[in-house]
């Protein structure tokens, strides 16, 4: 499965915690990983992350492309939010891979499954 992936917060946490199934973990090891600015903001605030976990998260963040909010993502995010009535952070997360032609890797496929033009992979279904 060659390609670029935008990896959602839940998948990042599972990936860095070595909790993903082998096929998914191997795929992510070999591919270009990218995150949205929303995911960038969510990761350090995740749960009760201790300093060692925060260090691992920061190393990960520094090793991937972080997509910021640009005009095409803003416009697509507004469209997605209006058409699918999802929360603003999820609309931005969904808009980013649509605009930048990425595949979203997430465990929360039900939150995104009806969004036109969005390619999804559930790492737990691989």
NORMOZI-V171371 format. One record per residue. N is the residue number from 1. RES is the residue in one small letter. SS is DSSP state (H for helix, E for strand, L for the rest). PHI is phi in radians with two decimals (999 if undefined). PSI is psi as a letter, one per 40 degrees, with the letter a starting at -180 (* if undefined). Layout:
N/RES/SS/PHI/PSI
N/RES/SS/PHI/PSI
This chain:
1/x/L/999/g
2/x/L/-1.24/i
3/x/L/2.75/a
4/x/E/-1.88/i
5/x/E/-2.22/h
6/x/E/-1.69/h
7/x/E/-1.79/h
8/x/L/-1.27/i
9/x/H/-0.94/d
10/x/H/-1.09/d
11/x/H/-1.26/d
12/x/H/-1.06/d
13/x/H/-1.05/d
14/x/H/-1.12/d
15/x/H/-1.11/d
16/x/H/-1.25/d
17/x/L/-1.60/e
18/x/L/0.98/f
19/x/L/-1.86/e
20/x/L/-1.35/i
21/x/L/-1.02/i
22/x/H/-0.92/d
23/x/H/-1.04/d
24/x/H/-1.19/d
25/x/H/-1.08/d
26/x/H/-1.09/d
27/x/H/-1.05/d
28/x/H/-1.20/d
29/x/H/-1.08/d
30/x/H/-1.73/e
31/x/L/-2.02/i
32/x/E/-1.34/h
33/x/E/-1.82/i
34/x/E/-2.43/i
35/x/E/-2.35/i
36/x/E/-1.52/i
37/x/H/-1.01/d
38/x/H/-1.12/d
39/x/H/-1.12/d
40/x/H/-0.98/d
41/x/H/-1.34/d
42/x/H/-1.29/d
43/x/H/-1.02/d
44/x/H/-1.16/d
45/x/L/-1.59/e
46/x/L/-1.16/h
47/x/L/0.80/b
48/x/L/-1.90/f
49/x/L/-1.00/h
50/x/L/-1.48/i
51/x/H/-1.02/d
52/x/H/-1.15/d
53/x/H/-1.13/d
54/x/H/-1.09/d
55/x/H/-1.13/d
56/x/H/-1.10/d
57/x/H/-1.09/d
58/x/H/-1.12/d
59/x/H/-1.06/d
60/x/H/-1.08/d
61/x/H/-1.00/d
62/x/H/-1.27/e
63/x/H/-1.76/e
64/x/L/-2.07/i
65/x/E/-1.33/h
66/x/E/-1.96/h
67/x/E/-1.41/h
68/x/L/-1.55/i
69/x/L/-1.38/h
70/x/L/-2.05/i
71/x/H/-1.01/d
72/x/H/-1.06/d
73/x/H/-1.20/d
74/x/H/-1.06/d
75/x/H/-1.08/d
76/x/H/-1.15/d
77/x/H/-1.09/d
78/x/H/-1.09/d
79/x/H/-1.04/d
80/x/H/-1.11/d
81/x/H/-1.11/d
82/x/H/-1.19/d
83/x/H/-1.37/d
84/x/H/-2.09/e
85/x/L/0.89/f
86/x/L/-1.88/i
87/x/L/-1.07/i
88/x/H/-0.96/d
89/x/H/-1.03/d
90/x/H/-1.17/d
91/x/H/-1.12/d
92/x/H/-1.20/d
93/x/H/-1.05/d
94/x/H/-1.21/d
95/x/H/-1.16/d
96/x/H/-1.05/d
97/x/H/-1.23/d
98/x/H/-1.12/d
99/x/H/-1.14/d
100/x/H/-1.71/e
101/x/L/0.98/f
102/x/L/-1.98/i
103/x/E/-1.87/h
104/x/E/-1.47/h
105/x/E/-1.77/h
106/x/L/-2.67/i
107/x/L/-1.43/e
108/x/L/-1.62/f
109/x/H/-1.08/d
110/x/H/-1.10/d
111/x/H/-1.22/d
112/x/H/-2.15/e
113/x/L/-1.08/d
114/x/L/-1.66/e
115/x/L/-1.40/h
116/x/L/-1.08/h
117/x/L/1.49/e
118/x/L/-1.67/h
119/x/E/-1.57/h
120/x/E/-2.18/i
121/x/E/-2.35/h
122/x/L/-1.67/h
123/x/H/-1.10/e
124/x/H/-1.43/e
125/x/H/-1.80/e
126/x/L/-1.54/*
